[in-house]
């Protein structure tokens, strides 16, 4: 068989078609999760999120996450009376919604322990939201579990 420009074009077009078809099949069978089932409503209520983040700016330096071998420790502001406060810590896994977890804030010396035994390794987005004296607060962090 002689290789000429017509053969080269035919090979190129064949390879391009194979690439496009493999891309289409890969994209069609990739599982994706929504950020939230009610994301339209969350978008409409986003001003409350902005206000809660603004309120929490005074605490953003005090709130941080650390991890041990068995748990994640959420260090919360000591200036708040947590017995009169309601809130939650939400761990969001971007690539798998089944791994999302929500924990009610319960502190001991302004520290909250979250067990790692039911969490897989990887990157989590952490939303710490609470309500104190009629004001909403929201702090977002990231953590990579090892």
C-alpha positions in Angstrom: 0.0 0.0 0.0 1.3 3.4 -1.0 1.1 6.2 1.6 0.0 9.5 0.0 -1.8 12.6 1.1 -5.2 11.1 0.6 -4.3 8.2 2.9 -3.0 10.7 5.5 -6.3 12.6 5.4 -8.3 9.5 5.7 -6.3 8.4 8.8 -6.5 11.8 10.4 -10.3 12.0 9.9 -10.7 8.4 11.2 -8.7 9.2 14.3 -10.6 12.5 14.9 -13.9 10.6 14.7 -12.7 8.0 17.2 -11.5 10.8 19.5 -14.9 12.6 19.3 -16.9 9.4 19.9 -14.8 8.4 22.9 -15.2 11.9 24.3 -19.0 11.7 23.8 -19.3 8.3 25.4 -17.1 9.3 28.3 -19.1 12.5 28.9 -22.4 10.6 28.7 -21.5 8.1 31.3 -19.8 10.4 33.8 -21.8 10.8 37.0 -22.3 14.3 38.2 -24.0 15.6 41.3 -25.8 18.9 41.8 -24.3 21.2 44.3 -27.7 21.2 46.0 -31.1 20.0 45.0 -32.6 23.4 45.7 -29.9 25.6 44.2 -32.4 27.9 42.5 -33.9 28.8 45.9 -30.5 29.2 47.4 -29.5 31.6 44.6 -32.6 33.7 45.3 -31.7 33.8 49.0 -28.1 34.5 48.4 -28.2 38.0 50.0 -28.7 36.3 53.4 -25.5 34.3 52.7 -23.6 37.4 51.9 -24.9 39.1 55.1 -24.0 36.0 57.2 -20.4 36.0 55.7 -20.1 39.7 56.4 -21.2 39.1 60.0 -18.7 36.3 60.4 -15.7 38.3 59.2 -14.9 39.3 62.8 -14.5 35.6 63.7 -12.8 34.4 60.5 -9.4 34.4 62.0 -10.5 32.5 65.1 -12.2 29.7 63.2 -9.9 27.0 61.8 -9.8 23.3 61.2 -7.2 20.8 62.2 -7.1 17.1 61.9 -5.8 14.2 63.9 -5.7 10.6 63.2 -9.3 9.9 64.3 -11.1 13.2 64.0 -11.3 16.7 62.5 -11.3 19.4 65.1 -13.3 22.6 64.4 -11.9 25.4 66.5 -14.7 28.0 67.1 -14.6 31.5 68.6 -14.4 31.4 72.4 -16.2 34.7 72.8 -19.5 33.1 71.9 -21.8 31.3 74.4 -22.3 28.1 72.4 -25.0 26.8 74.7 -27.3 29.5 73.5 -26.3 29.1 69.8 -27.7 26.8 67.2 -25.8 25.9 64.1 -24.3 23.2 61.9 -21.1 22.2 60.2 -21.6 20.9 56.7 -18.9 18.9 54.9 -19.5 19.0 51.1 -17.7 16.6 48.8 -17.7 18.1 45.3 -17.3 14.9 43.4 -19.7 12.6 45.4 -22.9 13.9 47.0 -23.3 10.7 49.0 -20.3 11.7 51.1 -21.8 15.0 52.2 -22.3 15.2 56.0 -23.9 17.6 58.3 -23.2 17.8 62.1 -25.0 19.9 64.6 -22.6 22.2 66.5 -21.8 20.8 69.9 -18.7 22.2 71.5 -16.5 21.4 74.4 -14.2 24.4 75.2 -15.1 26.0 71.8 -13.8 22.9 70.0 -16.0 20.5 68.0 -14.8 17.0 67.1 -16.0 15.3 63.9 -15.0 11.6 63.6 -13.2 10.7 60.4 -14.2 7.0 60.5 -17.2 7.6 58.1 -15.4 10.1 55.8 -13.2 9.2 52.8 -9.9 10.8 52.1 -10.0 13.8 49.8 -11.0 17.4 49.5 -14.0 18.7 51.4 -15.6 22.1 51.5 -16.7 23.0 55.0 -19.5 25.4 55.8 -19.8 26.5 59.4 -23.1 28.3 60.0 -24.7 29.4 63.2 -27.2 31.8 64.6 -26.5 33.9 67.7 -28.6 36.7 69.2 -30.7 37.0 66.0 -27.7 37.2 63.6 -26.6 34.6 61.1 -23.0 33.8 60.7 -21.3 31.7 57.9 -17.7 30.8 57.4 -16.4 28.6 54.6 -13.2 26.6 54.7 -11.5 23.8 52.8 -9.8 20.7 54.2 -8.1 17.8 52.6 -8.5 14.6 54.6 -5.5 12.3 54.7 
